Amino acid sequence: MHIHIFDTPGDVAAALARRVADALAPRPDLVLGLPTGRTPIAMYAELRRLHAAGEADFSHAVTFNLDEFAGVEPAHPGSFRQYMETHLFGAVNLPRDRIHFLDGAAPDLDAECRRYEQEIEAYGGIDLQILGIGANGHIGFNEPGEQLLARTHRVTLADSTRRDNAALFGGDQARVPREALSMGMGTILKARALILVAMGERKATWIERTINGPVTTRLPASFLQLHRRADLYLDRDAARLL
Ligand code: F6R
C-alpha cells in the first residue's frame, strides 16, 4: 500500500480533491466510487471549489456510492443520497443519469443489490474508489465479523456504526436503521484503484492494523493489503502509530 501522510485534515482533503480532478482531466468518463461520512466532507468542499474554478469537470463522470440505509427513501434527510446532494451532486455538473445509488426503499432489497452489481458491471467496473474507515474498521458497511460477503448485499449494522450515524437521524441512535445495503468487499476490491482516507486519532489503531496486521474478516480494511493499487491518505493523527 502506498501511504501518504499530510500535516492537517485540510491538506488531506486538498490532495484528494486534486487527485480526483487530475484523474478526470485525461479520463472525463471516469467511474468514481464514493463514500459518505464525516471524513470526505472537506474533500467534497474542495471538489466544489475546484469545479467552480473550472478545474474539475464532472460532465462525463459516472458515480456509484458505496452504501445506503435500508428502509430510507432517497429524499429522506438522513439518507446518504441527500448527503451527496448537499456535499457534491447539487453543486457540480454531474448529469443526474450518471449518478448511481442503492435505493434503500426498494421493494425487494436483494433484487436492488443485484441490480447495483449489474450496473457497475455495465459501466466496466469502478476506476477509482474512495473509502473511509469506520471506527470498528469497516469499509463501506462491511462490518467486522466471521465472514465478509463479496457482492453488494444487505448488512446488519454494528451498534457502534448506528451510534456514529445518529447525527443523520436527529442525534437519536434508536432512529438509525438496523440494516443497510453495501457494496461487498469483492466489489470494492475489483476497483482499479482504491484510496482509503482517514483523519484523526480515533482511526490510528485501525490504520496501523490495516497496514501491518494480518488480513482478517475482523478488520475489513485489512483486505486492502491484497489490492495492487491502494493508497492511504492520512493526517498526522491517523498516522500516529505508524
Ligand atoms: C460511508 C461509508 C463508511 C464510512 C465510515 C467512516 O459511505 O462507507 O464506511 O466511510 O463509517 O465514517 P466517518 O468518515 O464518519 O468516520
Residues whose N, C-alpha, C, O or C-beta is under 5 A from the ligand:
A	BS01	F6R	P35 T36 G37 R38 T39 P40 L66 D67 L131 G132 I133 G134 H138 I139 G140 F141
